[in-house]
């Protein structure tokens, strides 16, 4: 068990599922939009993937650079940049696989949600895959309290921007994204709902 944790770190189990199904393959360029301290990157760094990431928190970027130095010393520090997702300096059509894990629900409003999502999508190559995990209202409709533009107070005490199936379907169509998995939502003990949204760029 300890060896598995050393190999994969605290990876999101649904991202692990994408790896198991061969959607993250050797030679791919991986972009983590909102990478934090790199919890989803341990395996990818160990296995020699070309990994890039952005996070608005400079301390998180310092931590992920340190992680990268220990696991993949050949990667450049500049692969990880302290900048907002919606204004990242990575070029268009750069990555084969983009990760957006527990990030988009921190959007202030519709405008920032759209900007963050499009900022991630822009970096993805045609044919590339976006893997996204975010808090939603799905299955929690009667247990949340609206406090703003798609912002809700959850039973766990947090306030988040919440999507629903209709919004995700609409946005996917606008982006030209094709769902390659059905939407999957896990309700966490009536405290919050986490939805997995995976689509391919046309």
Number of C-alpha atoms within 10 A of each C-alpha: 6 7 8 9 12 12 16 18 16 14 16 15 10 15 20 14 12 14 14 11 10 9 15 21 16 12 10 16 19 24 27 25 29 26 27 24 18 22 16 21 29 21 21 20 22 15 13 16 19 19 21 23 27 28 23 19 16 15 13 20 25 17 14 25 24 16 18 23 15 12 18 20 14 11 18 14 16 10 16 23 24 19 18 16 27 20 14 20 14 19 10 13 14 18 26 23 25 26 23 21 23 18 21 25 21 16 19 15 16 15 10 15 20 15 16 23 21 17 20 26 25 20 22 25 19 16 15 24 26 26 19 21 23 21 25 25 23 19 15 16 11 8 14 18 13 14 12 13 12 17 21 20 18 21 15 12 10 10 18 24 24 28 20 15 14 8 11 15 15 10 15 17 12 9 14 12 21 16 18 12 11 10 14 13 18 15 16 11 9 13 14 23 20 20 21 20 22 23 20 22 20 12
